[in-house]
Amino acid sequence: MHDLRHFYASVLIKHRESVKTVQKRLGHAKPSITLNTYTHLWPDEEDTTRAAIEAVFSAVPSMCPPRGQVAISSI
């Protein structure tokens, strides 16, 4: 039964549920209990911030010509 509980928590975390949501679903008295047990399952800040910045910059058109090509400016 305990393995099923861990599986349930890991699925919630994988689907980006908040610490507070997971805490409530598992019946923990405080979020710190949830974090002490499952911190390793949440993506770290480096992963999430990198993804956020890459998403923003991938939507911005390139201001530079592709490497090896010369920009022709209109006069």
N, C-alpha and C positions, 0 to 999 in steps of 0.2 A: 504494500500500500504506500510506503514511503517513497518508493521509486516512481510511482504514478504521480505523486505530489510534486516531485522534482521535475518530472516531465511536463506537467501542467504549468509550472512556473516558467520553465525554459521556453515553452511555446508562447506564453504571454510576453515574455521579454523579447523573444525573436521578432514578434510582431509589434515591437516598440511601445508596449504598454508602459505607463509610468510606474515609478516605484510605489507610489500611493495606491494605484490600482492593484498591483500585484500583492501588496501588503494586505489590502482589504480582502482580496479573493482567497488568500491563504490563511487569513484570520490572525495575522501577526498583530501584536499589541502596538508596535511602533515600526515605522519605516526602517529604522536602524537594524532591526532584526532581519528584515528582508535583505537589506544591503549587505549585512555581514555574511549572509548565507549565499547570496546570488550575484554579488558584484562582478565576478568574473564572466558572467553571461551577458552583461550589458556592453555594447560597443564603447570603447574608450573615446575620449574627447578628440583625440587625433583622428580617429576613423571618421567620426561624424562631421568634424569641422572641415576635413579635407574634402569629403563628399559634397558639402554645402558650397564650398568655394569652387570646386570643379563644375558643379551644376550652373553656377552663376557665370563663370567665364566661358563655358561651352556655348552659352546663349549669346555671347557678345561676338559680333563679326570681327574678323581679324583686321587690324589696322595696318598690318605689314604685308607686303607681298610674300608669297611662298619663297622659301629659301632657294637661291640660285636664279631667281627671276628679277628683272629690273623693273621698277615701277615707272610707268609712263604717265607723267602728269599732264593734264590738259592745261593749256595756257589761254 
